[in-house]
Amino acid sequence: MTQLGQYPDPQHTIVHLSDTHFLSDGAPLYGSVATEKNLQRALAQLERSGLRPEALVFTGDLADLGEPDAYRRLRELVEPAADRLGAKVIWVMGNHDERLQYSKSLFDTEGSDAPQDRAYDLDGLRVISLDTTVPGYHHGAITDAQLDWLAEELATPAPHGTFVALHHPPIPLPLMWAMELLELHGQERLATVIRGSDVRGILGGHLHFSTHSLFAGIPVSVAAATCYTMDLMDAGQLIAGVDAAQAFNVVSVYEDRVVHTIVPISDAVPVTSFPESHRARIEGMTPDERREMFSKKESAFNRGVDSQ
């Protein structure tokens, strides 16, 4: 593909999804939220986009009640799409997940109640799935043993750096006071381990809305849920979930920076477009010709005269 701007293609592309909250038998969440249909639409958008991500990272709350059938249905939907995309699937534990069922159903093991921490290599980019769940509770925490494991993993830098994917994001919550009750506890202990390491980004979920911050000098990106999201502007509610504004994130990793792009899950009606059929013509132009045709306000293209 011809480079039109000042930046090359990213070294790595991963897709960050969160909070699918599947139920057994495909039942709608809260009786009305079509969790499976929402995820189907997200995966369909990815497949028609032309993107070929190296991984689909799901940052927790995969099953709403930790039911084995919910995990089975999730795999049956996600894994074929990931195969078609050529992407690895990286699962992360969430507070609605149950470790035994999660590990048994998603990893084809006998199952374990131990923390579900794993490290993945994506052609030099490391992704660490870190389990921040506390059995029987909805807030998050990380044990000393987990932090020791994480420190050992990070002791050897990855060629292209590391992303830590966890459910409970270590960030302030200025627009959702009530969620502070369910935040990640002991965040300073995690900061001690990752500060100064090769961690380039932290991917989180849990909040059901998109937001960004810094933690120990490292960018944090939270993906909105695919199931339902939060109305952050309703002063009459401490927490207000709405069946709207679902989205996922595309994470584009460059040598010296990372770009997180929020992609709404939508069947929106187009109001204007510039079709792919123009690509060959653009690539055949010189840089000066492109500038005069597409940037100049009085060009035939911008006056709507050139429709070829």
C-alpha positions in Angstrom: 0.0 0.0 0.0 1.3 3.4 -0.9 2.3 5.6 2.1 0.4 8.9 1.8 1.4 10.4 5.1 4.5 10.7 7.3 4.1 7.4 9.2 4.7 3.9 8.0 2.3 1.0 8.6 2.2 -0.2 12.2 4.5 -3.0 13.3 1.6 -4.8 15.0 -2.2 -4.5 15.1 -4.3 -6.1 17.8 -8.0 -5.7 18.5 -9.2 -5.0 22.1 -12.7 -6.1 23.0 -14.2 -6.4 26.5 -17.1 -7.4 28.6 -19.1 -9.7 26.4 -21.1 -11.0 29.4 -22.5 -14.1 27.6 -25.2 -16.2 29.2 -25.9 -19.9 28.6 -28.3 -20.8 25.8 -27.7 -17.4 24.2 -30.1 -15.7 26.6 -30.2 -11.9 26.4 -28.7 -10.1 29.3 -31.2 -8.4 31.5 -33.8 -9.8 29.2 -33.1 -7.4 26.3 -29.4 -7.0 25.6 -28.4 -9.1 22.6 -24.9 -9.9 23.7 -24.2 -12.6 21.1 -25.6 -10.4 18.3 -23.5 -7.5 19.4 -20.3 -9.5 19.3 -21.3 -11.0 15.9 -21.7 -7.5 14.5 -18.3 -6.5 15.9 -16.5 -9.5 14.4 -18.3 -9.0 11.1 -17.1 -5.4 11.0 -13.6 -6.6 11.5 -13.8 -9.2 8.8 -15.1 -6.7 6.2 -12.6 -4.0 7.2 -9.6 -5.7 5.6 -7.6 -5.5 8.9 -5.6 -8.6 9.8 -4.9 -8.2 13.5 -2.4 -10.6 15.1 -4.6 -11.0 18.2 -8.1 -10.5 19.5 -7.7 -9.5 23.2 -10.8 -9.9 25.4 -10.3 -8.1 28.7 -12.6 -10.0 31.0 -16.2 -10.6 32.0 -16.5 -13.1 29.1 -19.4 -14.9 30.7 -21.9 -13.1 33.0 -22.4 -16.0 35.4 -19.3 -18.1 34.6 -21.5 -20.8 33.0 -19.7 -23.5 30.9 -22.2 -23.2 28.1 -21.6 -19.4 27.9 -17.9 -20.0 27.4 -18.7 -22.7 24.8 -20.9 -20.3 22.9 -18.3 -17.6 23.1 -15.6 -19.9 21.6 -17.9 -21.1 18.9 -18.4 -17.5 17.8 -14.9 -16.1 18.3 -12.6 -18.8 17.2 -13.8 -19.3 13.6 -13.7 -15.5 13.0 -10.2 -15.4 14.5 -9.1 -18.2 12.2 -10.4 -16.3 9.2 -8.6 -13.2 10.4 -5.4 -15.1 11.1 -5.5 -13.8 14.7 -4.7 -15.4 18.0 -7.3 -15.2 20.8 -6.2 -13.9 24.1 -8.6 -14.3 27.0 -8.5 -12.4 30.3 -10.3 -13.2 33.5 -13.0 -10.7 34.7 -14.9 -10.5 38.0 -18.0 -12.1 36.4 -15.9 -15.1 35.3 -15.2 -18.1 37.4 -11.6 -19.4 37.3 -12.5 -23.1 37.3 -15.0 -22.9 34.5 -12.9 -20.3 32.6 -9.8 -22.4 32.6 -11.6 -25.6 31.8 -13.9 -24.2 29.1 -11.5 -21.9 27.3 -8.2 -23.7 27.6 -9.3 -27.4 27.4 -7.7 -28.2 30.7 -9.0 -30.0 33.8 -9.6 -26.5 35.3 -8.0 -24.7 38.1 -8.9 -22.2 40.9 -5.5 -20.6 40.6 -5.0 -17.1 39.1 -5.2 -17.3 35.4 -2.0 -15.4 34.3 -0.5 -16.1 30.9 2.1 -14.6 28.5 1.8 -14.6 24.7 4.4 -13.7 22.0 3.1 -11.9 18.9 6.2 -11.9 16.7 8.1 -9.9 19.2 5.3 -8.1 20.9 4.5 -9.6 24.3 0.9 -9.6 25.7 0.5 -10.6 29.3 -3.0 -11.6 30.5 -3.1 -10.8 34.2 -5.8 -12.1 36.4 -7.0 -9.2 38.8 -10.0 -11.1 40.1 -10.8 -11.9 43.7 -12.9 -15.1 44.1 -16.3 -14.3 45.4 -16.0 -10.5 45.0 -16.3 -7.9 42.2 -13.4 -5.6 43.1 -9.9 -6.4 41.9 -6.5 -7.3 43.5 -3.2 -9.0 42.6 -1.4 -11.3 45.0 2.3 -11.1 45.9 2.9 -14.4 44.0 1.3 -12.9 40.9 3.5 -9.8 41.1 6.6 -11.9 41.5 5.6 -13.9 38.4 5.0 -10.6 36.5 8.3 -9.2 37.6 10.1 -12.4 36.4 8.4 -12.2 33.0 9.3 -8.5 32.6 12.9 -9.1 33.7 13.6 -10.0 30.0 12.4 -7.3 27.7 10.4 -8.4 24.6 11.8 -7.2 21.2 8.8 -4.9 20.6 7.7 -4.3 24.2 4.9 -5.6 26.3 1.2 -4.9 26.8 -0.5 -5.9 30.1 -4.1 -6.9 29.6 -6.2 -7.0 32.8 -9.9 -6.5 33.7 -9.7 -3.9 36.5 -8.0 -0.8 35.0 -5.7 1.1 37.4 -7.1 4.6 36.8 -9.2 7.3 38.5 -12.9 7.3 37.8 -14.0 11.0 37.8 -17.3 10.3 36.0 -18.4 7.2 37.9 -17.9 7.6 41.6 -19.8 4.4 42.6 -17.4 2.2 40.5 -14.6 3.2 42.9 -16.1 0.5 45.2 -15.1 -2.1 42.7 -11.7 -0.8 41.6 -8.3 -2.5 41.6 -6.9 -2.5 45.1 -3.2 -2.1 45.9 -2.4 -0.4 42.7 0.9 1.0 44.0 2.2 -2.5 44.2 1.6 -3.1 40.5 3.1 0.3 39.7 6.3 -0.7 41.5 6.6 -3.8 39.3 5.9 -2.3 35.9 7.5 1.2 36.3 10.6 1.3 34.2 9.9 -2.0 32.4 9.2 -2.5 28.7 5.4 -2.3 29.3 4.1 0.1 26.6 0.5 0.0 27.4 -2.2 -1.4 29.7 -5.5 -2.7 28.2 -8.5 -2.8 30.6 -12.2 -3.4 30.7 -14.7 -3.6 33.6 -16.0 0.0 33.3 -18.3 -0.5 30.2 -17.1 2.8 28.7 -14.0 3.9 26.8 -11.5 6.0 28.7 -7.7 6.6 28.8 -5.2 7.6 31.4 -1.6 7.0 32.6 -0.4 4.6 35.3 3.2 4.5 36.4 3.9 6.6 33.4 2.3 4.0 31.1 -0.7 4.7 28.9 -3.9 2.9 29.9 -6.7 2.3 27.4 -10.1 0.9 28.5 -12.4 -0.6 25.9 -16.1 -0.1 26.1 -18.2 -3.3 26.5 -19.7 -5.2 23.6 -22.8 -6.0 25.7 -24.0 -2.7 27.2 -22.4 0.6 28.2 -22.7 3.3 30.9 -24.7 6.5 30.7 -22.1 8.8 32.4 -24.3 11.9 32.2 -27.4 10.8 34.2 -27.0 12.6 37.5 -30.0 10.8 39.0 -28.3 7.4 38.8 -25.1 6.1 40.5 -24.8 3.5 37.8 -26.9 3.5 34.6 -26.4 0.8 32.0 -27.7 1.4 28.5 -28.1 -0.7 25.4 -26.1 1.8 23.2 -22.7 3.0 22.2 -21.0 -0.5 22.2 -17.5 -0.4 20.7 -14.2 -2.1 20.5 -10.7 -0.7 20.1 -8.0 -1.2 17.4 -4.5 -1.0 18.8 -1.9 0.0 16.3 1.6 -0.4 17.5 4.4 1.6 16.0 8.1 1.5 16.8 7.9 4.7 18.9 4.1 5.1 19.7 0.8 3.3 20.1 -2.5 4.5 18.6 -5.9 3.3 20.1 -8.8 3.8 17.8 -12.4 3.4 19.1 -14.7 1.6 16.6 -18.4 1.8 17.3 -20.4 -1.4 16.8 -23.0 0.0 14.4 -25.2 -0.5 11.4 -25.3 3.2 10.9 -26.6 4.7 7.7 -23.8 6.3 5.5 -24.3 10.0 4.8 -21.1 10.4 2.7 -18.4 8.2 1.4 -15.2 7.9 -0.7 -15.1 4.4 -2.1 -12.2 2.0 -2.3 -12.4 2.1 -6.1 -10.4 5.4 -6.0 -7.3 3.7 -4.4 -5.6 2.8 -7.7 -6.0 6.3 -9.0 -4.6 7.9 -5.9 -1.6 5.6 -5.8 -0.9 6.5 -9.5 -0.6 10.2 -8.7 2.5 12.0 -7.6 2.5 13.6 -4.1 2.0 17.1 -5.7 -0.9 15.8 -7.7 -2.6 14.3 -4.6 -2.2 17.6 -2.7 -3.7 19.7 -5.5 -6.6 17.3 -6.1 -7.6 16.3 -2.5 -6.2 19.1 -0.2 -6.8 22.2 -2.3 -10.2 23.6 -1.4 -11.0 24.8 -5.0 -10.0 21.5 -6.7 -12.5 19.7 -8.9 -12.7 17.0 -6.3 -13.6 19.3 -3.4 -16.1 21.2 -5.6 -17.8 17.9 -6.4 -17.0 18.2 -10.1 -14.7 15.2 -10.4 -16.7 12.1 -9.7 -14.5 9.6 -11.6 
